[in-house]
Amino acid sequence: MRPPVALTVAGTDSGGGAGIAADLKTFAAHGVWGTCAVTAVTAQNTALVGQIQLLGPAMVTAQIGAVVSDIGVSAAKTGMLGSGRIVQAVVAAVVEWGLGPLVVDPVAVSTSGSKLATPGGLAAIRGELLPVADLVTPNLPEAAALAEWPEPPADRAGMERLAFDVLDLGPAAVLLTGGHLPGAEAPDVLVTREGGAQPRWLTGPRLDSRTTHGTGCVLSAAVTARLARRETLVQAVEGAKQFVTAAIAAGVDLGRGPGAVNPSGPCPP
């Protein structure tokens, strides 16, 4: 038996709710073998990120090479990268090894409000990583930062314009998540270069839940896992949307801060 293989390039979460921990749980829930390259170690729980230690770019490169050269990778994703030098190392590895499909979760700020990317790191994501990405999955604040908007949009029309502005930065597709918008629904919008000016809206109920820690990690990891299983981009995005909604509903109430989404709870279709 040889399962599909997915690679996550991201930081740790010592509380287990986000980062590599969430990614590997999500891969496993989809029947995909999870591999990883650690970019940063955090002392983190549901309430705060206490300390962050970035790894050297050479070590990040070595981890990626060790996995790809021996095991092979069907799809890959990035999460917390931290610095511009790490972003550049990841981009070089993506090009050298032909990694793809590549899903970029442009992690910049934690759920608790801690900054997880330096200004140089965000600039490198914008200018160097997005052009090699098959899909980028920002939330509204992350997308506004990438597109250099003064503030996130407050309605769907603005959300659609922002998605296209991020698409103009070079990725093949953008899945902009609208969980920060008010209302009874949680709307996401997918725009692609192949799709031209036709956005695809994905809506779901807004769950009254405080178990939201790790939502972005689980969503992007679910898309990556489904791409590793050779689903189309639309199939992967639609399935991941359903999966993360179920993972929020199955969330675990841990600690003093927002509880964690639970990718081990739902069974993916």
Residue pairs with C-beta under 8 A, 6 or more apart in sequence:
3 31
3 32
3 33
4 31
4 32
4 33
4 74
4 75
4 225
4 228
4 229
4 230
5 32
5 33
5 34
5 35
5 71
5 72
5 73
5 74
5 228
6 27
6 32
6 33
6 34
6 35
6 73
6 74
6 75
6 76
6 77
6 221
6 224
6 225
6 228
7 35
7 36
7 37
7 64
7 67
7 68
7 73
7 75
7 76
7 77
7 99
8 20
8 23
8 24
8 27
8 34
8 35
8 36
8 37
8 76
8 77
8 78
8 79
8 221
8 224
9 36
9 37
9 39
9 60
9 64
9 76
9 77
9 78
9 79
9 81
9 90
10 19
10 20
10 23
10 36
10 37
10 38
10 39
10 77
10 78
10 79
10 80
10 81
10 105
10 107
10 217
11 19
11 20
11 38
11 39
11 40
11 41
11 42
11 52
11 79
11 80
11 82
11 107
11 116
12 19
12 20
12 21
12 38
12 40
12 41
12 42
12 44
13 19
13 20
13 21
13 22
13 42
13 44
13 214
14 42
14 43
14 44
14 45
15 44
15 45
15 46
15 213
15 254
15 255
15 260
16 22
16 260
17 46
17 213
17 214
17 254
17 259
17 260
17 261
18 44
18 110
18 111
18 213
18 214
18 216
18 217
18 260
19 42
19 44
19 79
19 80
19 214
19 217
20 36
20 38
20 79
22 214
22 217
22 218
22 221
22 260
22 261
22 263
23 34
23 36
23 77
23 79
23 217
23 218
23 220
23 221
23 224
24 34
24 36
25 263
25 264
26 217
26 218
26 221
26 222
26 225
26 243
26 247
26 263
27 33
27 34
27 221
27 224
27 225
27 228
28 34
28 264
29 225
29 243
29 263
29 264
29 266
29 267
29 268
30 222
30 225
30 226
30 228
30 229
30 243
30 268
31 229
31 268
32 74
32 225
32 228
32 229
33 71
35 67
35 71
35 73
36 63
36 67
37 60
37 63
37 64
37 67
38 55
38 60
38 63
39 54
39 55
39 60
39 79
39 80
39 81
39 82
39 86
39 90
40 52
40 53
40 54
40 55
40 80
40 82
40 116
41 52
41 53
41 55
42 49
42 50
42 51
42 52
42 53
43 49
43 50
43 51
43 52
44 50
44 110
45 255
45 256
45 257
46 112
46 213
46 254
46 255
46 256
46 257
46 258
46 259
46 260
47 112
47 255
47 256
47 257
48 112
48 114
48 257
49 110
49 112
49 114
49 116
52 82
52 114
52 116
54 82
54 83
54 86
55 86
57 85
57 86
57 88
57 89
58 89
60 86
60 89
60 90
60 93
61 89
61 92
61 93
64 90
64 93
64 97
64 99
65 93
65 97
67 73
68 93
68 97
68 99
73 97
73 99
74 227
74 228
74 229
74 230
75 100
75 101
75 102
75 103
75 224
75 225
75 227
75 228
76 94
76 99
76 100
76 101
76 102
76 103
76 224
77 102
77 103
77 104
77 105
77 220
77 221
77 223
77 224
78 90
78 102
78 103
78 104
78 105
78 129
79 105
79 107
79 217
79 220
80 107
80 116
80 117
81 87
81 90
81 107
81 117
81 121
81 125
81 129
82 116
82 117
82 118
82 121
83 117
83 118
83 120
83 121
83 124
84 118
84 120
84 121
84 123
84 124
86 121
87 121
87 124
87 125
87 128
87 129
88 124
88 128
90 129
91 124
91 128
91 129
91 132
93 99
94 100
94 102
94 132
95 132
100 134
101 134
101 135
101 224
101 227
101 233
102 132
102 133
102 134
102 135
103 133
103 134
103 135
103 136
103 137
103 220
103 223
103 224
103 227
104 125
104 129
104 130
104 133
104 135
104 136
104 137
104 171
104 220
105 136
105 137
105 138
105 216
105 217
105 219
105 220
106 117
106 122
106 125
106 129
106 130
106 136
106 137
106 138
106 142
106 146
107 116
107 117
107 142
107 216
107 217
108 115
108 116
108 117
108 122
108 141
108 142
108 145
109 115
109 116
109 117
109 141
109 142
110 116
111 212
111 213
111 214
111 257
111 258
112 257
117 125
122 145
122 146
125 146
126 146
126 169
127 169
130 136
130 146
130 166
130 169
130 170
130 171
131 169
131 170
131 171
132 170
133 170
133 171
133 172
134 171
134 172
134 173
134 227
134 233
135 171
135 172
135 173
135 174
135 175
135 223
135 233
135 237
136 146
136 166
136 171
136 173
136 174
136 175
137 174
137 175
137 177
137 216
137 219
137 220
137 223
138 146
138 166
138 174
138 176
138 177
139 176
139 177
139 179
139 180
139 216
140 152
140 153
140 159
140 162
140 176
140 177
140 178
140 179
140 180
140 181
141 152
141 180
143 149
143 152
143 162
143 163
143 165
143 166
143 174
143 176
144 150
144 151
144 152
144 153
144 162
146 166
146 169
147 162
147 165
147 166
147 169
149 162
149 165
152 162
152 180
153 159
153 161
153 162
154 181
154 182
155 181
156 178
156 181
156 187
156 189
156 201
159 176
159 178
159 181
159 187
159 189
160 189
160 191
160 199
162 176
163 174
163 176
163 189
163 191
163 199
164 174
164 191
166 174
166 176
167 173
167 174
167 191
167 192
167 193
172 192
172 193
172 194
173 190
173 191
173 192
173 193
173 195
173 233
174 190
174 191
174 192
175 188
175 189
175 190
175 223
175 237
176 188
176 189
176 190
176 191
177 186
177 188
177 216
177 219
178 186
178 187
178 188
178 189
179 186
179 206
179 212
179 215
181 187
183 206
184 205
184 206
185 203
185 204
185 205
185 206
186 203
186 204
186 205
186 206
186 207
186 245
187 201
187 202
187 203
188 201
188 202
188 203
188 237
188 241
189 199
189 200
189 201
189 202
190 199
190 200
190 201
190 202
190 233
190 234
190 237
191 199
191 200
192 233
200 234
202 237
202 238
202 241
204 241
204 242
204 245
205 245
207 245
207 248
207 249
209 248
209 249
209 251
209 259
210 253
210 258
210 259
211 248
211 251
211 252
211 253
211 258
211 259
211 260
211 261
211 262
212 248
212 251
212 258
212 259
212 261
213 257
213 258
213 259
213 260
213 261
214 260
214 261
215 244
215 248
215 261
218 243
218 244
218 247
218 261
218 263
219 240
219 241
219 243
219 244
220 240
221 263
222 236
222 239
222 240
222 243
222 244
222 263
222 268
223 236
223 237
223 240
225 268
226 235
226 236
226 239
226 240
226 268
227 233
227 236
231 239
239 268
239 269
242 269
243 263
243 266
243 268
244 261
246 265
246 266
247 261
247 262
247 263
247 265
247 266
248 261
249 265
249 266
250 261
250 262
250 264
250 265
250 266
251 259
251 260
251 261
251 262
251 265
252 259
252 260
252 262
253 259
254 260
